[in-house]
Amino acid sequence: MALPTPLQAFSGVPKTPVNDKQTIVDGEKMTGAQALVRSLEDLGVTDVFGIPGGAILPVYHQINDDLKFRFILMRHEQAAGHAAEGYAIATGKVGVCIVTSGPGATNVVTAIADANMDSVPMVVITGQVGVNAIGTDAFQEADIVGMTYPVSKHSYLVTRAQDVPRVLAEAFHVAATGRPGPVVVDLTKTAQIGDMYYSWPQRMILPGYNPTTKAHGRVLSDAAKLFNQSYRPVLYVGGGAMRSNAGAQVKRLAELTDSPIVTTLPARGIVPDSDPHNLGMLGMHGTVAATGAVQRCDLLVAIGARFDDRVTGKLDAFAPGARVIHIDIDPAEIGKNRTPDVPIVGDVATVLDDLIPEIERAQAITPKPNRKPWWDRIAYWRKQYPMTWDEPTDGSLAPQWVVKTLSDMADPSTIWVTGVGQHQMWASQFIDFENPKSWISSGGLGTMGYGLPAAIGASVGSAREFDGKKPVWLIDGDGSFQMTSEELAAAFFARTPVKIALLNNSVYGMVRQWQTLFYDHHYSQTNLLDGEAHGPEGDAQAAAGELPLEVPDFVKLAEAYGCVAFRVFTEDEAREAIKKANEINDRPVLIDFRVWKDAMVWPMVAAGASNDEVTYKPGVKPLLDDTEGDAYVNAAEEARRAAADADTAAASDGKEN
């Protein structure tokens, strides 16, 4: 029998508690709503996103211009959650949003699930009907605690005003420590309007919550031994390393062990792309070098990564010859998908700080193996299978060219945000990432519509933490963008100068790609008809009635929201529009790039296939027949031996003379 959810269980107890007498009288008397606002201030919160509503009105009644935090009014609750996510990733602080009960709370569930999948620290405060109304199907009542238990790190139901500051203190602590994640605080109207006595700081009551940060036992020495026995190691770095701010440690470990680095989607930028150890992203749309290195390695070091299916492909064929070291702060991830030879539970940065000296001691006793042949193999993959693209056949722009040009023309400190789809993969592939926390994208949940609100949150965070010196570029698709395009209003009124590159191919691009490859070119319900009307001649033809109406016209839509907008068809127009966008810093800017709808994301591993079957481009599967790679490695080794023999002979001649 299924156990009742917290609210269902709560509805079965007496409506009026037997002993609800206020026993705490130390502190300043105020309402629960006032206590919530004061708690946010005492927690150091500086920015809050949200939308008001009936069940949360007592809290909003306390929000005014005199507070220590800024409130950013969004236009949809899901967007408020995504904005808090973008803010959290850009700044490293806990993101906060406040929404109402019922549909307001259910709307934000998608953002909660998204943050949970990507380990984003966030506190979501939702309104709830009064205690006496719970379980009566009252107006705008919804069991938000029950709904969010499976998709959040923790959920609270607050029924007493006196509990508000303690619960807030606990929520922020839980969200930011251990494996970060979203915490829900469902605040009944009873708790909001009730009286309490406020004091700070609060004593938290979290029995059993003690995240492990340091490695225990012999695991560090065991890991060091595996490194010293490995000829083909790979550091497989995930989002957990990014959340731990472990970029410097990962870089040092790669240099010390001469190991290549491959990253998951959320970890892009943790080590600069210019670092010779960085092979880029692996998996479904990763580089051939990154995917090939993992498939051929003899030691796989998973650092804050969870062996996601988009990375592993067919799980039992993933890194088949490798021994595994798995470092993660969440013990539930260890062994969940792949049983490690050395499991290490702890904070990534802390573990690596302790592991690196252990490896140095081991190397002082036994020099590390010769890894030059391994790097020869990787050099072959890099040289033979670089990131590239096919030129459009219809005269439109290549979306990959647009992304690369955006990267080349952008400020090096730019924060890059994406929606979800083909554009997301191209952004990951063709942007040069040189800084951590410069990449914000929905990874685990793959939430279309994520981009614009997350970019707003990142822009608010940039203004707060970096004096606006980190510009924010959003790369989005026309399909993903339309799911939250109403947030242009929030971007305008919040004075967030987000720059939006809309890769408009007039289709749901990633779905269309799968239809092309796996569903017999049957393009069922993927044509959006929002970018096919205007050709290079532009508005004149449409005005003359020679072309169908575009719905929407993204330039007019952006202008209606007070934004600057451009539509471009050629590379020269694109460069000029990007230049203008980079110069505008007082309002959002949108560029409608008309790109090729038949452009594909390559390389690709089909869902459920082995990574050995990675397709570089149609008909080319580099890892299935690597005889040329073998010849390349053998030639490089022979050249080294010949050079060594020549040096030896020259030294011998010098001694004789």
Secondary structure, 3 states (H helix, E strand, C coil): CCCCCHHHHHCCCCCCCCCCCCCCCCCEEEEHHHHHHHHHHHCCCCEEEECCCHHHHHHHCCCCCCCCCEEEECCCHHHHHHHHHHHHHHHCCCEEEEECCCHHHHHCHHHHHHHHHCCCCEEEEEEECCHHHCCCCCCCCCCHHHHHHHHCCEEEEECCHHHHHHHHHHHHHHHHCCCCCEEEEEEEHHHHHCEEEECCCCCCCCCCCCCCCCCCCCHHHHHHHHHHCCCCEEEEECHHHHHCCCHHHHHHHHHHHCCCEEECHHHCCCCCCCCCCEEEECCCCCCHHHHHHHHHCCEEEEECCCCCHHHHECHHHCCCCCEEEEEECCHHHCCCCCCCCEEEECCHHHHHHHHHHHHHHHHHHCCCCCCHHHHHHHHHHHHHCCCCCCCCCCCCECHHHHHHHHHHHCCCCCEEEECCCHHHHHHHHHCCCCCCCCEECCCCCCCCCCHHHHHHHHHHHHHHHHCCCCCEEEEEEHHHHCCCHHHHHHHHHCCCCCEEEEEECCECHHHHHHHHHHCCCCCCCCECCCCCCCCCCCHHHHHCCCCCCCCCCHHHHHHHCCCEEEEECCHHHHHHHHHHHHHCCCCCEEEEEEECCCCCCCCECCCCCEHHHCECECCECCCCCCHHHHHHHHHHHHHHHHHHHHHHHHHHHHHHC
